[in-house]
Amino acid sequence: MGTNRDLALGQCNPDRELGFSTEEYSARLNAIRRRMADAEIDLLWLTAPESLYYVSGYSCEWYQAQSPKQWPATSGIAMHVDHDRFIMFDTPSEQIMCRFVTCADDIRTFPIDNRRDGIGFIIDELRAERWLGGTIGMELYSYRPNPAISARFRAAFEATGSRVTDGSDILREQRWIKSPQEISYIEKAAEIADVGLEAAKNAIRAGVTELDVYGEIICAMAKAGGENPAITLPVLSGLKANTGHSLASRKVIQPSEQVNIDVSGVYWRYHANAARSFYLGEPPDDVLDYHNKSCAVFDLIADILRPGLTVGELVSTTRKYYEDVGIWSDAGWVGGYELGIGFPPDWVGNFVYEMSHGDSDKVFEPGTCVNFESQFFSPRMSGITYYICTLLFTQDSAKLPIKAPRQLVVID
């Protein structure tokens, strides 16, 4: 072993960077254990970045998600239904990081001579703890680890006499209701999203590229304390404005083009999502009419928004509005999804609703957060009406925390 490496791995302890108190992490752990008991899961093996963060605060830049076969994604957290603690497993490369980005008291790193593939080490450690032999829940709906590594974990667990089942819903459902601290972070993320939209308005002009605008948005949000969004932010101009998920490119923005911007402000990994459409010069009357009808739905939403609102009421009310104003047949995508913790490649949460869910009795309870997307193909192939707002439900009220005007922004 090298002297410098021994010193760093043994004694380097940067100040902890955690977004929540020890008490909140403890409450999360106990709530998860109750869900495990209800699902008859003895051990929960967590590998999704969002799950690792929710339980421990773990966040990093690299999760080995698309790495070489020699570097499998085998780090994770083990939780047992009968124990009020968890075990964090990671590579020696992340040993120091685990000390300051997590609340973990029990961090076990893979042997240095087999630092990448920790499956055997994990099994041995869990066997020594007597945590194996019952029902093990794996996050089978997570992209991490990939199917090949997930199959190896399953085989290794089953070889110990354990039964493997899907435990994906335990953490996904637990995260649906946010604590007051989580809600405050989403509110801060909304402020950062507004900064990004303002930066876009100031940057959009004829002759600049989509990437120029993208860079200004990212820079402004970072200066406001925002972290990297879990989805690369689109800046889409001209005919590209008829798409929703294309990437900003070196395309030069031209006069009389629509430009669509979709941002998420991020604070302690909590996202607030917003999108707006911009137009260089005066838009044609029929185009402006479509945008006005599309974005006016949020005034209607603001009138009915309240804790306890059902998905069915939101969907049926807004769909009837679209039908009444005559644009429903040109719908692109209208609906929404849960917002909260997000890591690349996705900020889309576990719950989603669409305009076919008019009879849903799912409730937006206090502590929940979703977005609402109003996207319609406007005339002349000018682009989709790109209006997205965050809906935030607190204990006593509900609101749209994004302050940017909900209208087509005309750039002179």
C-alpha positions in Angstrom: 0.0 0.0 0.0 1.2 3.5 -0.7 1.7 5.9 2.2 -0.3 8.7 0.7 -3.2 6.4 -0.2 -3.2 4.8 3.3 -3.3 8.3 4.9 -6.2 9.5 2.6 -8.3 6.3 2.8 -7.8 6.1 6.6 -8.0 9.6 7.8 -9.5 12.0 5.1 -12.9 13.1 6.5 -14.3 16.2 4.7 -17.1 18.0 6.4 -20.4 16.3 5.8 -22.7 17.7 3.1 -26.2 16.6 3.9 -29.5 18.1 3.1 -31.4 16.6 6.0 -31.1 16.0 9.7 -30.2 12.7 11.3 -33.8 12.6 12.6 -35.3 12.9 9.1 -33.0 10.1 7.8 -34.0 8.0 10.8 -37.7 8.6 10.2 -37.3 7.5 6.6 -35.5 4.3 7.6 -38.3 3.4 10.0 -41.0 4.2 7.4 -39.3 2.0 4.9 -39.0 -0.9 7.3 -42.7 -0.7 8.0 -43.4 -0.9 4.2 -41.0 -3.9 4.1 -42.9 -5.6 6.8 -46.2 -5.0 5.0 -44.7 -6.5 1.8 -43.1 -9.4 3.7 -39.6 -8.4 2.6 -36.8 -9.2 5.0 -33.9 -7.6 3.2 -34.1 -4.7 0.7 -31.2 -4.3 -1.7 -31.1 -0.7 -3.0 -29.2 0.2 -6.2 -31.2 3.1 -7.8 -29.4 6.5 -7.4 -32.7 8.0 -6.1 -33.1 5.3 -3.5 -29.5 5.6 -2.3 -29.9 9.4 -1.9 -33.2 9.1 -0.1 -31.9 6.7 2.5 -28.4 8.1 3.0 -27.8 11.3 1.1 -25.5 9.4 -1.3 -24.9 11.4 -4.5 -22.1 11.3 -7.0 -21.2 12.0 -10.7 -20.8 8.4 -11.8 -22.9 5.3 -11.1 -21.2 2.8 -13.5 -24.5 2.7 -15.4 -23.0 2.2 -18.9 -19.5 1.1 -17.9 -17.2 -1.6 -19.2 -18.0 -5.2 -18.2 -14.9 -5.1 -16.0 -16.5 -2.3 -13.9 -19.9 -3.6 -12.9 -22.4 -1.4 -10.9 -22.3 -3.5 -7.6 -22.5 -0.8 -4.9 -25.7 -0.3 -3.0 -27.4 -0.3 0.4 -28.7 -3.3 2.3 -31.6 -2.7 4.8 -33.1 -5.4 7.0 -36.6 -5.3 8.4 -35.5 -6.2 11.9 -32.6 -3.7 12.2 -32.7 0.1 12.6 -29.6 0.6 10.6 -28.4 0.0 7.1 -25.1 -1.1 5.5 -23.6 0.8 2.6 -21.4 -1.1 0.2 -19.1 0.7 -2.2 -15.7 0.6 -3.9 -12.5 1.9 -2.3 -12.6 4.6 -4.9 -15.6 6.1 -3.2 -14.6 5.4 0.4 -13.8 9.0 1.2 -16.8 10.3 -0.7 -19.2 8.1 1.3 -18.0 9.7 4.5 -19.1 13.2 3.6 -22.1 12.7 1.3 -23.9 10.2 3.4 -25.3 9.8 6.9 -24.1 6.1 6.9 -22.5 4.8 10.1 -21.7 1.4 8.5 -19.7 1.8 5.3 -18.1 -1.3 4.0 -15.7 -1.1 1.0 -14.8 -3.9 -1.4 -11.3 -5.4 -1.0 -8.7 -3.3 -2.7 -7.5 -6.2 -4.9 -11.1 -6.7 -6.2 -12.2 -3.1 -6.0 -14.8 -3.2 -8.8 -16.9 -6.3 -8.5 -18.3 -6.5 -5.0 -21.0 -9.2 -5.3 -19.0 -11.9 -3.5 -17.9 -9.5 -0.7 -21.5 -8.3 -0.2 -22.8 -11.8 0.1 -20.2 -12.7 2.6 -20.8 -9.7 4.7 -24.6 -10.1 4.7 -24.2 -13.8 5.5 -22.0 -12.9 8.5 -24.8 -10.5 9.7 -27.3 -13.3 9.3 -29.4 -11.1 7.0 -29.8 -13.7 4.3 -32.1 -16.7 3.9 -35.4 -14.9 3.8 -37.2 -12.8 1.2 -35.0 -10.2 -0.6 -36.4 -7.3 -2.5 -34.4 -6.0 -5.4 -35.2 -2.8 -7.4 -35.9 -4.7 -10.6 -37.4 -1.7 -12.3 -34.2 0.3 -11.9 -31.9 0.7 -14.8 -29.0 0.3 -12.3 -27.6 -2.3 -12.4 -28.0 -3.5 -15.9 -29.9 -6.8 -16.6 -26.6 -8.9 -16.6 -25.5 -7.6 -13.2 -29.0 -7.8 -11.8 -29.1 -11.5 -12.8 -25.8 -12.1 -11.1 -27.1 -10.6 -7.9 -30.3 -12.6 -8.0 -28.3 -15.8 -8.5 -26.0 -15.0 -5.7 -28.9 -14.2 -3.3 -30.8 -17.3 -4.3 -27.7 -19.5 -3.8 -27.9 -18.6 -0.1 -31.4 -20.0 0.2 -33.1 -16.6 -0.1 -36.1 -15.9 -2.2 -35.9 -12.8 -4.5 -38.9 -10.6 -5.3 -39.4 -7.2 -6.8 -39.0 -4.5 -4.2 -39.1 -1.4 -6.5 -42.3 0.0 -5.1 -41.1 0.3 -1.5 -39.0 3.4 -2.1 -41.0 4.7 -5.0 -44.2 4.8 -2.9 -42.4 6.1 0.1 -41.1 9.1 -1.8 -44.7 10.2 -2.9 -45.3 12.2 0.2 -42.7 14.8 0.9 -41.7 16.2 4.3 -41.8 19.9 5.0 -38.1 20.1 4.3 -38.4 18.4 1.0 -41.2 20.8 0.0 -39.0 23.7 0.9 -36.4 22.4 -1.4 -38.9 22.1 -4.3 -39.9 25.7 -3.6 -36.3 26.8 -3.9 -35.9 24.7 -7.1 -38.9 26.6 -8.5 -37.1 29.9 -7.9 -34.1 28.5 -9.7 -36.3 27.4 -12.6 -37.5 31.0 -12.9 -33.9 32.1 -13.1 -33.4 29.7 -16.0 -36.4 30.9 -17.9 -35.4 34.5 -17.5 -31.9 33.7 -18.7 -33.5 32.0 -21.8 -35.6 35.1 -22.5 -32.5 37.3 -22.3 -30.4 35.0 -24.5 -32.8 34.2 -27.3 -32.3 36.3 -30.4 -31.7 35.7 -34.1 -28.2 34.6 -34.9 -27.3 32.7 -31.8 -27.3 28.9 -31.6 -29.5 26.7 -29.5 -26.4 25.7 -27.5 -25.6 29.4 -26.8 -29.0 29.7 -25.1 -28.6 26.3 -23.3 -25.3 27.5 -21.9 -26.8 30.7 -20.6 -29.6 28.8 -18.9 -27.2 26.4 -17.2 -24.8 29.1 -16.1 -27.6 31.3 -14.6 -29.2 28.4 -12.7 -25.8 27.3 -11.3 -25.0 30.8 -10.1 -28.4 30.8 -8.3 -27.3 27.6 -6.5 -28.9 25.1 -8.8 -27.5 21.7 -9.5 -27.4 19.8 -12.8 -30.9 18.7 -13.9 -31.5 15.0 -14.3 -32.5 15.5 -18.0 -30.5 17.5 -20.4 -32.4 20.7 -21.0 -33.9 21.1 -24.6 -33.7 24.3 -26.5 -35.7 23.7 -29.7 -36.2 26.3 -32.5 -37.9 26.5 -35.8 -39.3 23.2 -37.1 -37.6 21.4 -34.2 -40.1 23.2 -31.9 -42.6 20.5 -33.1 -40.7 18.0 -31.0 -40.4 17.7 -27.3 -37.3 15.7 -26.5 -34.7 16.7 -29.0 -31.4 18.2 -27.9 -30.0 21.7 -28.3 -27.6 21.8 -31.2 -25.5 24.2 -33.2 -28.6 25.2 -35.2 -28.8 29.0 -35.5 -32.0 30.5 -34.4 -33.7 32.5 -37.1 -36.2 35.5 -37.1 -39.9 34.5 -37.0 -39.1 31.2 -35.3 -40.6 29.7 -32.2 -38.2 28.5 -29.5 -39.3 26.0 -26.8 -37.5 25.8 -23.5 -37.9 23.1 -20.8 -36.1 23.6 -17.5 -36.0 22.1 -14.1 -34.5 23.9 -11.2 -32.7 21.6 -8.8 -31.9 22.0 -5.1 -30.6 19.2 -3.1 -31.6 17.0 -6.0 -35.3 18.0 -5.8 -36.7 19.2 -9.1 -39.3 21.9 -10.1 -40.2 21.7 -13.8 -41.4 24.5 -16.1 -41.5 25.0 -19.9 -42.3 28.1 -22.0 -42.6 29.0 -25.6 -40.8 32.1 -27.1 -41.3 33.7 -30.5 -38.9 35.9 -32.4 -41.0 38.8 -33.7 -44.8 39.0 -33.9 -46.5 35.6 -34.2 -49.3 35.0 -36.7 -52.7 35.6 -35.2 -53.8 31.9 -35.5 -50.5 30.8 -33.8 -51.0 33.2 -31.0 -54.6 32.1 -30.5 -53.5 28.5 -30.0 -50.9 29.5 -27.5 -53.3 31.6 -25.6 -55.8 28.8 -25.4 -53.2 26.3 -24.3 -51.6 28.3 -21.5 -55.0 29.7 -20.2 -55.7 26.2 -18.8 -53.4 27.1 -15.9 -55.8 29.8 -14.8 -58.5 27.1 -14.6 -56.1 24.8 -12.7 -55.3 27.6 -10.2 -59.0 27.9 -9.5 -59.5 24.3 -8.5 -56.1 23.6 -7.0 -56.2 22.4 -3.4 -54.9 19.6 -1.2 -57.1 16.6 -1.7 -57.8 17.3 -5.3 -58.3 14.1 -7.2 -56.6 13.2 -10.5 -60.0 12.6 -12.0 -61.3 16.1 -11.2 -58.1 17.7 -12.6 -58.2 15.6 -15.8 -61.9 15.9 -16.5 -61.9 19.7 -15.8 -59.0 20.4 -18.1 -60.0 18.1 -20.9 -63.5 19.7 -21.0 -61.8 23.1 -21.2 -59.6 22.0 -24.2 -62.7 20.5 -25.9 -64.7 23.7 -25.3 -62.0 26.0 -26.8 -61.6 23.7 -29.8 -58.0 22.5 -29.6 -58.3 19.0 -28.1 -57.9 17.3 -31.5 -54.4 18.8 -31.9 -53.1 17.6 -28.5 -49.5 16.5 -28.4 -49.2 15.3 -24.8 -51.2 16.5 -21.9 -50.9 15.2 -18.4 -48.2 15.1 -15.7 -46.0 13.1 -13.5 -44.5 13.1 -10.0 -41.6 15.4 -9.2 -39.0 15.1 -6.5 -35.6 13.5 -6.3 -34.0 13.1 -9.7 -30.6 11.9 -11.0 -29.6 11.5 -14.7 -31.0 10.2 -16.9 -34.5 11.1 -15.6 -36.5 13.5 -13.5 -39.8 11.8 -14.2 -41.1 10.3 -11.0 -43.0 7.1 -10.2 -46.5 8.4 -10.7 -47.9 9.6 -14.0 -51.4 10.7 -15.1 -52.9 11.3 -18.5 -56.1 12.7 -20.0 -57.6 9.2 -20.1 -57.7 9.1 -16.3 -60.9 11.1 -15.8 -62.3 8.5 -13.5 -59.2 8.2 -11.2 -59.7 8.7 -7.5 -56.0 9.1 -6.8 -55.6 12.1 -4.5 -53.0 14.8 -4.6 -52.3 14.7 -0.8 -50.5 17.3 1.2 -46.8 16.8 0.5 -47.1 15.7 -3.1 -45.7 17.4 -6.2 -46.4 16.9 -9.9 -46.2 18.8 -13.1 -48.9 19.6 -15.7 -48.0 19.7 -19.3 -50.2 21.5 -21.9 -48.8 20.7 -25.4 -50.7 21.2 -28.6 -49.6 21.4 -32.2 -50.2 25.0 -33.3 -50.9 26.1 -36.9 -48.2 26.5 -39.7 -46.0 23.8 -38.1 -44.7 26.7 -35.9 -44.2 24.3 -33.0 -45.9 22.7 -30.0 -47.4 25.0 -27.4 -44.8 24.2 -24.7 -46.3 25.1 -21.3 -45.4 23.1 -18.2 -45.9 24.1 -14.6 -45.2 22.5 -11.3 -48.2 21.8 -8.9 -47.2 21.7 -5.3 -49.6 20.5 -2.5 -48.8 21.5 1.0 -50.7 20.9 4.3 -53.0 23.9 4.0 -52.8 25.0 0.4 -51.7 24.2 -3.1 -49.9 26.4 -5.6 -48.1 26.8 -8.9 -44.7 27.9 -7.5 -43.1 28.9 -10.9 -43.6 32.6 -11.3 -42.7 33.1 -15.0 -45.6 34.4 -17.0 -47.8 31.6 -18.5 -47.9 33.0 -22.0 -46.1 33.0 -25.3 -43.1 35.3 -24.8 -42.5 37.6 -27.8 -38.9 38.5 -28.4 -38.6 41.8 -30.2 
